[in-house]
Amino acid sequence: MVSLEVYNNQSEEEISDDLLEKFSRCGSSAVPLALLHPANGGGVLSELEEVEISIVSDEVIAQVHDDFMGIPGSTDVITFEHGEIVISAETAREYGTEFGNSFEEELMLYIVHGLLHLAGHEDADPEGREVMEGIQKKILDQVWSA
């Protein structure tokens, strides 16, 4: 079974240890659900022993975005096939407000999104994005309210 570790590596947004534990617990519950919905050969999620989730600032994710993808500027979530998901807390706060989600819900959405990328899903085209968003919603409904 894939273990999930969630780390708060930023200070711009307050995230309690209890909330980090909830993310870890819900994320761990989301892993088998993501594995039930593989795409593009199933990705690497089933092969990983651990997924590390780092919640960082916009500044840090912008640097990662540029260094590893050659794209300047911040983004919401970046997923690496070796089992690391990098999430911007500031972007989660901003987008949560914009899309009617709480900060916590938006962060959990990014965790599930990253897990689905590790399960082989891609959202670069509209069709893939639509499929991925539908699965994300189902998984979030199951794990976040539990």
Secondary structure, DSSP 8 states (H G I E B T S, - for coil): --EEEEEE--SSS---HHHHHHHHHHHHHHHHHHHTS--GGG-SGGG-SEEEEEEE-HHHHHHHHHHHH---S--SEEEETTTEEEEEHHHHHHHHHHHT--HHHHHHHHHHHHHHHHTT---SSHHHHHHHHHHHHHHHHHHT--
